[in-house]
Amino acid sequence: MSDTANGLTKGKKVVSTVCASHCGGSCLLKVHVKDGVIIRIETDDGEEPQLRACWRGRAYRQRVYAKDRVLYPMKRIGERGEGKFERISWDEALNTVAEQLKQVRDTYGPEAVVLMMVTGDVHFLHQRGPLIKALSLSGGFTPVWGITSFHQGLSASLCNYGTIHTANTRNDLVNSRLIIMWGWDPAKTIMGANTSWYVARSREAGCRIISVDPQYTNSAATFAEQWIPIRPGTDCAMLLAMAYVMINEKLYDKNFINTYTTGFDKFENYVTGKEDGIPKTPSWAEEITGAPASSIEKLAKMYATIKPAALMAGISPGRTAYGEQYHRAAITLAAMAGNVGVHGGDAAGRAWESCFPGYPYKMGFIEATFAGPGFAPNPAEKPAHEKVAAYFGKKVPFLASGIHCSKLADAILKGKAGGYPVDYKMIYIAYSNYVTQWPDLNKVVKALKALEFVAVQEQFMTPTAKFADILLPVNTYMERNDFTVGVGEAFVGRINQVIEPLGESKSGLQIAIELAKYLGIDKLVDKDEQEMVDEYAQGNMVPDLEKFKKEATYKIKLSEPYVVFKDQIKDPANNPFPTPSGKIEIYSQELAEMNIPGFPPIPKYIETWESRKDPLARKYPLQMINTHFRRRSLSQFDSIPWLRELEYQPVLISSEDARARNIADGEMVRVFNDRGEMVIRARVTERIIPGVVDVPHGAWYDPDKKGVDRGGCANMLTSDELSPSGGFAYNTVLVQVEKISDHGRAQIRTV
């Protein structure tokens, strides 16, 4: 079908589509187009619930026409990382990549090729599956595993509930009488279309709202009656102290515990101190967390007695060392309060709600994106050496093999000599800004420079793109068709092509199909784009495909809000939990048998490395967290002028810590540790607790000649050390902050 026949280049029109930018929203966009050019973007103004877009969706026009878009295939002409390229043809680009794949496989074996690929935009078709299939059919590769967003939350949900599907639809929040926002800031991070709207409606209906967080967040300021500050990495201790209060004062739901859970007696012995002689009292927790014992006790009594209550256990506290324990403790507390499987409650199990929202869609995101259109086994795929990967891989197969993506740089640099299974020689990077999003960035840079060949698929001249030998231009979702699912709301979305692809950019599916031909695979898929999108829609019970294409969303009509585990609670005999015992496993026999260091069979508080008590704190006394930023979706949108005007990239530092360092608001400072250094502007504030600083996540790496980052990239400072389940410890970091002298200030670039 021609583009002209589609009407993409003629006249003036409004095209409805769905935003897929990985922010957790999937909101409706109404895109005004004149003669094939986007001139304005509006959002939903129809019947409730409206799926209204945030800053980022409304700024997407600037993203499509950004000066740093990659529009043509290119090859490197300078040093890796310099960003010097010359334009080449698609034939030369794909032929070069194919020849390098063949050469590396023939010389070193297919395992020497690494496919570094995560999610990118959140949609089904132009995703991981086609490229995985092409590389598998042509000889194989080493995959990577590990989920940056929610790995510890996924692991905990699997241990306690036996599933990663643990969320209600967001409209059920209006039934809550108490909401605890624990490390959860939907006013900034979205966390599902309309989440903030439902929280606001809950508050208007008289719901009490408490925020537990190291920062006084936008959500706390907007919704909460109380902010309880807490030190990073100590959340499990506070949850255990709340459990102690509920046990000691006999406030927990004993009938729920006896009916629906297993192993509570072992947890009770630990919490009360029978196991180790240390009662997990609020006073015990106060010394660890910094939260007042009186606040902990009061919150515990509120959660135990105000019914129903939703403990919204955000995923940020889980992105710490031993973050699995925080998530498992939150799930246990939800069970103790009897808030699982009931309207207005919440199961407190936090997998990533963009892919795994409350309503159970008929065609899952994992099925659609990881297997893709068709499936081919990877002949080079071998079980991971870590037993923890094997354990969770049995439950989520895409975690079962290859190299953990956080350890990839280490594996490239050390290879067989360092205990890894192979010496890695080539990397293909897609749907991933590797040189920004992954920890210990200086190590990542060294690793990419050590490889024989680097291929990158990208939309922009990102820090990762600058390291490519061959750079393949990918178009945006405004330039292709796709399918996605709603987040928190029960709906499915059609991503409609709005304009023709700019330059010579191609979709991820097109690139996979064309690369496959250079690898000797004539027919990678047997359906076209439109057929596959329609198939996804029909698989999710969309009744009218033409109406769906026009309106871009289909809202699934529910007689009441969807509540996860409602059937298990209503009729446990016929609806067991998908765990070995058929119950919520507070104690996991599987974990006990695996004997994974740092991952006990019941939730326990384990002090993190790089905590305030670590001897390293004498040198680097500040704990650094890196929260998500309103102007970005992970690292997406970082270069968009409209969004950069709204907020600059800061390090947030308390007024107490700033005074001790003679730092004024807006001054440039050094933030550093043994892994790296950055120069960034300070935002002095009362909204973060002393001893903690925040460098917002996702700013693009921008080093000067000395290797000092001037872009504010938090991963210059983070560690690639893994939490026991293979989770990332982005919020377990010690740093120092110093004022920059007036002499050096003139040379500083700002972001």
PyMOL commands that set and color helices and strands:
alter all, ss='L'
color gray80, all
select helices_A, chain A and resi 55-58+60-64+90-108+110-112+128-137+151-161+170-175+186-189+195-204+218-223+235-248+254-260+264-272+282-289+293-305+323-336+365-371+387-395+397-399+405-418+434-437+441-450+465-467+477-479+508-518+529-539+545-551+566-570+589-594+615-618+641-646+655-660+714-716+742-745
alter helices_A, ss='H'
color red, helices_A
select strands_A, chain A and resi 12-18+28-34+37-43+74-76+85-87+113-117+144-145+178-182+208-212+226-228+261-262+309-313+403-404+426-430+453-458+470-473+482-485+491-495+553-555+584-585+622-625+650-654+668-673+676-685+692-694+734-739
alter strands_A, ss='S'
color yellow, strands_A
deselect
rebuild
show_as cartoon
